[in-house]
Amino acid sequence: MSAEYDMMVEDILGHLIAFPTICERSNEALIDWVESFLLALGARCERVPGAHTGRFNLLASIGPETPDGVILSAHSDVVPVEGQPWTTDPFHLTKHDNRLYGRGTSDMKGFLACMLVAARTAAALPDLKAPLHLVVSCDEEIGCVGVRSLLKELATRKFRARGSIIGEPTGLHVVSGHKGKLAARVICRGLAAHSANPDRGCNAILLAADVIGSIRALQQELLEKGVQDDAYEVPYSTMQVGLIQGGTALNIVPDYCELGFEMRFLPGVDPESWLDRLRQEAARLCDSIEHARVEVEVVNSYPGLHAPDNITFLRNIMQITGDNATGRIGFGTEGGLFSEYLDIPVVICGPGSIDRAHKADEFILDTELAAGVQFVSRVVEGLL
């Protein structure tokens, strides 16, 4: 890989990092820039609005309009930087030695930069036998929310491709599976009273504590009797409470308490059945406590991903990376949604490390970025 080629991808990454596309904010300026870049190459481009105003997905295609193309996909949004001890400007690409610092360098504007280099390569090849598709999505970081409108549109059109590569940072190792996620809000209601006479009220915080006990018991059951997959670092599905809020004053028996609850579930596990169990346990608690009520509301969910090892597309990508076996990851991606909506093979593979994501001084190595360019170039060669 020439130094000139490396600098081209670094220059593109610098432009992408300069757009502060923090999740739940507009990504329109970045989409404008990427679309202009791709239109100049002759790509066919289409925007599809996300779930919220000012956020957009972009689909671009280069090559013939045949059903056997390959999708390269990256989300455009990044997590916030407030409160983090950055030593560089997170929205200015800064290079020290062989590290490229900036919010999103690993997660996952580094792969987006590689995608744009791949588009430039594909546009220069007059004899592509299959198209290269690029998907740039929005609002991935808040639960894979934004891409659904695009995937729904493509499913309506019966869009087909031989497979999709979601370029989340995996160190360019092929990942064929990840867990799904369900996020829920548990609202516990009681009856307010003066704290001098607590028996005249119903303490919603104590009710919430009982619900947390039920969640712990269900988690233990998942550990001891649930589905297991040793390919994952945590080989079972998990439940946990990450947020709690309740009470107004120390001398008031609280009549309201809210829990933020999530489940990370293995592919093939039905989270709704466990959520039903939680609702049943909550109802049992309320039956024995006067004035107690518990509501469980699903806030967001997305499916896991599981690609069988004998899929041709998966094996072809493994030949490019040199992997002898595929991996599994605990964090979620848009891959399960691509598989569910489009019914095509999906692999997760991109440069950089997830261990650097969401932290201060996020970075990608220049050698990792160059390897990402080589990877997508090999994918484009497969379209000849």
KARADA-V805769 format. One record per residue. N is the residue number from 0. RES is the residue in three letters. PSI is psi in degrees with one decimal (* if undefined). Layout:
n=N res=RES psi=PSI
n=N res=RES psi=PSI
//
This chain:
n=0 res=MET psi=124.3
n=1 res=SER psi=155.3
n=2 res=ALA psi=-36.6
n=3 res=GLU psi=-41.7
n=4 res=TYR psi=-40.3
n=5 res=ASP psi=-43.8
n=6 res=MET psi=-29.9
n=7 res=MET psi=-46.3
n=8 res=VAL psi=-34.0
n=9 res=GLU psi=-38.2
n=10 res=ASP psi=-43.3
n=11 res=ILE psi=-44.9
n=12 res=LEU psi=-38.6
n=13 res=GLY psi=-41.6
n=14 res=HIS psi=-43.6
n=15 res=LEU psi=-42.0
n=16 res=ILE psi=-31.2
n=17 res=ALA psi=-17.7
n=18 res=PHE psi=115.2
n=19 res=PRO psi=70.6
n=20 res=THR psi=57.8
n=21 res=ILE psi=138.0
n=22 res=CYS psi=144.8
n=23 res=GLU psi=11.5
n=24 res=ARG psi=168.5
n=25 res=SER psi=139.9
n=26 res=ASN psi=15.9
n=27 res=GLU psi=-39.1
n=28 res=ALA psi=-41.5
n=29 res=LEU psi=-44.0
n=30 res=ILE psi=-39.7
n=31 res=ASP psi=-47.6
n=32 res=TRP psi=-46.1
n=33 res=VAL psi=-42.7
n=34 res=GLU psi=-42.9
n=35 res=SER psi=-41.3
n=36 res=PHE psi=-45.0
n=37 res=LEU psi=-37.2
n=38 res=LEU psi=-35.5
n=39 res=ALA psi=-22.6
n=40 res=LEU psi=-4.9
n=41 res=GLY psi=13.4
n=42 res=ALA psi=151.0
n=43 res=ARG psi=118.8
n=44 res=CYS psi=145.5
n=45 res=GLU psi=131.3
n=46 res=ARG psi=141.7
n=47 res=VAL psi=119.9
n=48 res=PRO psi=145.9
n=49 res=GLY psi=-161.8
n=50 res=ALA psi=-15.9
n=51 res=HIS psi=153.1
n=52 res=THR psi=135.8
n=53 res=GLY psi=0.3
n=54 res=ARG psi=136.2
n=55 res=PHE psi=149.1
n=56 res=ASN psi=153.1
n=57 res=LEU psi=131.4
n=58 res=LEU psi=127.9
n=59 res=ALA psi=143.3
n=60 res=SER psi=140.6
n=61 res=ILE psi=130.8
n=62 res=GLY psi=-171.1
n=63 res=PRO psi=157.0
n=64 res=GLU psi=72.0
n=65 res=THR psi=162.2
n=66 res=PRO psi=14.1
n=67 res=ASP psi=29.7
n=68 res=GLY psi=-178.9
n=69 res=VAL psi=136.7
n=70 res=ILE psi=130.4
n=71 res=LEU psi=131.2
n=72 res=SER psi=139.5
n=73 res=ALA psi=146.5
n=74 res=HIS psi=147.0
n=75 res=SER psi=-16.6
n=76 res=ASP psi=156.4
n=77 res=VAL psi=165.2
n=78 res=VAL psi=160.6
n=79 res=PRO psi=162.4
n=80 res=VAL psi=-8.4
n=81 res=GLU psi=136.0
n=82 res=GLY psi=-0.4
n=83 res=GLN psi=140.5
n=84 res=PRO psi=66.9
n=85 res=TRP psi=140.5
n=86 res=THR psi=-4.3
n=87 res=THR psi=168.3
n=88 res=ASP psi=116.9
n=89 res=PRO psi=-17.5
n=90 res=PHE psi=27.5
n=91 res=HIS psi=119.8
n=92 res=LEU psi=120.9
n=93 res=THR psi=128.8
n=94 res=LYS psi=123.3
n=95 res=HIS psi=123.0
n=96 res=ASP psi=-120.6
n=97 res=ASN psi=18.9
n=98 res=ARG psi=133.4
n=99 res=LEU psi=109.9
n=100 res=TYR psi=144.4
n=101 res=GLY psi=150.9
n=102 res=ARG psi=121.4
n=103 res=GLY psi=-0.4
n=104 res=THR psi=-44.0
n=105 res=SER psi=-37.2
n=106 res=ASP psi=90.2
n=107 res=MET psi=41.6
n=108 res=LYS psi=-18.0
n=109 res=GLY psi=-45.4
n=110 res=PHE psi=-35.1
n=111 res=LEU psi=-40.3
n=112 res=ALA psi=-41.7
n=113 res=CYS psi=-38.9
n=114 res=MET psi=-41.7
n=115 res=LEU psi=-34.0
n=116 res=VAL psi=-40.7
n=117 res=ALA psi=-39.0
n=118 res=ALA psi=-41.1
n=119 res=ARG psi=-40.4
n=120 res=THR psi=-46.8
n=121 res=ALA psi=-39.1
n=122 res=ALA psi=-23.9
n=123 res=ALA psi=-3.2
n=124 res=LEU psi=113.5
n=125 res=PRO psi=-10.4
n=126 res=ASP psi=33.8
n=127 res=LEU psi=132.7
n=128 res=LYS psi=-14.0
n=129 res=ALA psi=154.2
n=130 res=PRO psi=154.2
n=131 res=LEU psi=124.5
n=132 res=HIS psi=137.8
n=133 res=LEU psi=131.8
n=134 res=VAL psi=125.7
n=135 res=VAL psi=117.1
n=136 res=SER psi=171.4
n=137 res=CYS psi=159.6
n=138 res=ASP psi=39.3
n=139 res=GLU psi=-36.7
n=140 res=GLU psi=-9.3
n=141 res=ILE psi=23.0
n=142 res=GLY psi=31.8
n=143 res=CYS psi=47.5
n=144 res=VAL psi=-45.9
n=145 res=GLY psi=-37.7
n=146 res=VAL psi=-15.8
n=147 res=ARG psi=-37.2
n=148 res=SER psi=-38.8
n=149 res=LEU psi=-46.4
n=150 res=LEU psi=-37.0
n=151 res=LYS psi=-41.9
n=152 res=GLU psi=-44.5
n=153 res=LEU psi=-38.5
n=154 res=ALA psi=-38.3
n=155 res=THR psi=-36.2
n=156 res=ARG psi=-3.8
n=157 res=LYS psi=43.1
n=158 res=PHE psi=138.0
n=159 res=ARG psi=149.9
n=160 res=ALA psi=160.0
n=161 res=ARG psi=-20.0
n=162 res=GLY psi=171.2
n=163 res=SER psi=141.6
n=164 res=ILE psi=116.4
n=165 res=ILE psi=115.7
n=166 res=GLY psi=40.5
n=167 res=GLU psi=152.9
n=168 res=PRO psi=106.7
n=169 res=THR psi=14.6
n=170 res=GLY psi=25.1
n=171 res=LEU psi=31.4
n=172 res=HIS psi=142.9
n=173 res=VAL psi=126.2
n=174 res=VAL psi=128.9
n=175 res=SER psi=3.0
n=176 res=GLY psi=147.6
n=177 res=HIS psi=162.7
n=178 res=LYS psi=155.9
n=179 res=GLY psi=174.8
n=180 res=LYS psi=141.8
n=181 res=LEU psi=125.6
n=182 res=ALA psi=136.7
n=183 res=ALA psi=158.5
n=184 res=ARG psi=126.1
n=185 res=VAL psi=114.8
n=186 res=ILE psi=120.0
n=187 res=CYS psi=125.7
n=188 res=ARG psi=138.9
n=189 res=GLY psi=-141.4
n=190 res=LEU psi=124.2
n=191 res=ALA psi=149.6
n=192 res=ALA psi=166.9
n=193 res=HIS psi=139.8
n=194 res=SER psi=-16.3
n=195 res=ALA psi=-20.7
n=196 res=ASN psi=64.9
n=197 res=PRO psi=-25.0
n=198 res=ASP psi=-14.8
n=199 res=ARG psi=-7.0
n=200 res=GLY psi=-173.0
n=201 res=CYS psi=113.8
n=202 res=ASN psi=108.5
n=203 res=ALA psi=-27.4
n=204 res=ILE psi=-40.7
n=205 res=LEU psi=-36.7
n=206 res=LEU psi=-42.0
n=207 res=ALA psi=-37.5
n=208 res=ALA psi=-38.6
n=209 res=ASP psi=-39.0
n=210 res=VAL psi=-40.5
n=211 res=ILE psi=-38.6
n=212 res=GLY psi=-38.1
n=213 res=SER psi=-39.6
n=214 res=ILE psi=-41.3
n=215 res=ARG psi=-38.9
n=216 res=ALA psi=-40.2
n=217 res=LEU psi=-38.3
n=218 res=GLN psi=-41.1
n=219 res=GLN psi=-37.2
n=220 res=GLU psi=-39.5
n=221 res=LEU psi=-40.2
n=222 res=LEU psi=-42.8
n=223 res=GLU psi=-32.1
n=224 res=LYS psi=-8.0
n=225 res=GLY psi=176.5
n=226 res=VAL psi=140.9
n=227 res=GLN psi=145.3
n=228 res=ASP psi=105.0
n=229 res=ASP psi=-7.1
n=230 res=ALA psi=-17.9
n=231 res=TYR psi=147.5
n=232 res=GLU psi=-44.3
n=233 res=VAL psi=103.0
n=234 res=PRO psi=16.3
n=235 res=TYR psi=165.4
n=236 res=SER psi=150.7
n=237 res=THR psi=152.4
n=238 res=MET psi=143.1
n=239 res=GLN psi=151.2
n=240 res=VAL psi=122.8
n=241 res=GLY psi=-15.2
n=242 res=LEU psi=146.4
n=243 res=ILE psi=136.5
n=244 res=GLN psi=128.7
n=245 res=GLY psi=161.9
n=246 res=GLY psi=150.7
n=247 res=THR psi=-31.3
n=248 res=ALA psi=153.7
n=249 res=LEU psi=-25.6
n=250 res=ASN psi=18.3
n=251 res=ILE psi=128.2
n=252 res=VAL psi=120.1
n=253 res=PRO psi=135.6
n=254 res=ASP psi=4.8
n=255 res=TYR psi=135.3
n=256 res=CYS psi=136.2
n=257 res=GLU psi=134.7
n=258 res=LEU psi=140.7
n=259 res=GLY psi=122.3
n=260 res=PHE psi=142.4
n=261 res=GLU psi=158.5
n=262 res=MET psi=129.0
n=263 res=ARG psi=113.4
n=264 res=PHE psi=144.7
n=265 res=LEU psi=149.0
n=266 res=PRO psi=135.9
n=267 res=GLY psi=-14.4
n=268 res=VAL psi=132.6
n=269 res=ASP psi=107.0
n=270 res=PRO psi=-26.4
n=271 res=GLU psi=-33.6
n=272 res=SER psi=-36.3
n=273 res=TRP psi=-32.8
n=274 res=LEU psi=-38.0
n=275 res=ASP psi=-39.6
n=276 res=ARG psi=-42.1
n=277 res=LEU psi=-41.5
n=278 res=ARG psi=-39.7
n=279 res=GLN psi=-42.3
n=280 res=GLU psi=-39.3
n=281 res=ALA psi=-40.9
n=282 res=ALA psi=-38.4
n=283 res=ARG psi=-41.9
n=284 res=LEU psi=-42.9
n=285 res=CYS psi=-29.9
n=286 res=ASP psi=-28.1
n=287 res=SER psi=-0.1
n=288 res=ILE psi=117.6
n=289 res=GLU psi=139.1
n=290 res=HIS psi=2.9
n=291 res=ALA psi=137.6
n=292 res=ARG psi=143.6
n=293 res=VAL psi=130.5
n=294 res=GLU psi=138.0
n=295 res=VAL psi=116.0
n=296 res=GLU psi=126.6
n=297 res=VAL psi=127.1
n=298 res=VAL psi=-41.1
n=299 res=ASN psi=150.2
n=300 res=SER psi=150.8
n=301 res=TYR psi=153.5
n=302 res=PRO psi=160.2
n=303 res=GLY psi=179.6
n=304 res=LEU psi=135.5
n=305 res=HIS psi=113.9
n=306 res=ALA psi=119.5
n=307 res=PRO psi=144.5
n=308 res=ASP psi=-14.7
n=309 res=ASN psi=7.7
n=310 res=ILE psi=132.4
n=311 res=THR psi=-45.1
n=312 res=PHE psi=-43.9
n=313 res=LEU psi=-45.1
n=314 res=ARG psi=-35.9
n=315 res=ASN psi=-40.8
n=316 res=ILE psi=-36.0
n=317 res=MET psi=-32.9
n=318 res=GLN psi=-35.7
n=319 res=ILE psi=-44.6
n=320 res=THR psi=-20.7
n=321 res=GLY psi=12.0
n=322 res=ASP psi=137.6
n=323 res=ASN psi=-18.1
n=324 res=ALA psi=157.0
n=325 res=THR psi=161.9
n=326 res=GLY psi=173.0
n=327 res=ARG psi=147.8
n=328 res=ILE psi=151.6
n=329 res=GLY psi=-27.7
n=330 res=PHE psi=156.8
n=331 res=GLY psi=160.9
n=332 res=THR psi=178.4
n=333 res=GLU psi=-2.2
n=334 res=GLY psi=-41.5
n=335 res=GLY psi=-34.9
n=336 res=LEU psi=-41.5
n=337 res=PHE psi=-44.2
n=338 res=SER psi=-42.4
n=339 res=GLU psi=-45.1
n=340 res=TYR psi=-41.9
n=341 res=LEU psi=-13.5
n=342 res=ASP psi=50.2
n=343 res=ILE psi=158.2
n=344 res=PRO psi=141.5
n=345 res=VAL psi=133.7
n=346 res=VAL psi=152.9
n=347 res=ILE psi=121.5
n=348 res=CYS psi=120.2
n=349 res=GLY psi=166.9
n=350 res=PRO psi=159.5
n=351 res=GLY psi=-176.5
n=352 res=SER psi=133.8
n=353 res=ILE psi=-20.9
n=354 res=ASP psi=-18.5
n=355 res=ARG psi=-10.2
n=356 res=ALA psi=149.6
n=357 res=HIS psi=12.1
n=358 res=LYS psi=165.1
n=359 res=ALA psi=149.1
n=360 res=ASP psi=41.2
n=361 res=GLU psi=141.2
n=362 res=PHE psi=164.6
n=363 res=ILE psi=144.0
n=364 res=LEU psi=145.5
n=365 res=ASP psi=-31.0
n=366 res=THR psi=-33.8
n=367 res=GLU psi=-40.4
n=368 res=LEU psi=-42.6
n=369 res=ALA psi=-38.9
n=370 res=ALA psi=-34.6
n=371 res=GLY psi=-39.7
n=372 res=VAL psi=-43.6
n=373 res=GLN psi=-40.8
n=374 res=PHE psi=-52.4
n=375 res=VAL psi=-27.8
n=376 res=SER psi=-38.3
n=377 res=ARG psi=-35.6
n=378 res=VAL psi=-43.4
n=379 res=VAL psi=-38.9
n=380 res=GLU psi=-32.5
n=381 res=GLY psi=-8.9
n=382 res=LEU psi=-4.4
n=383 res=LEU psi=*
//
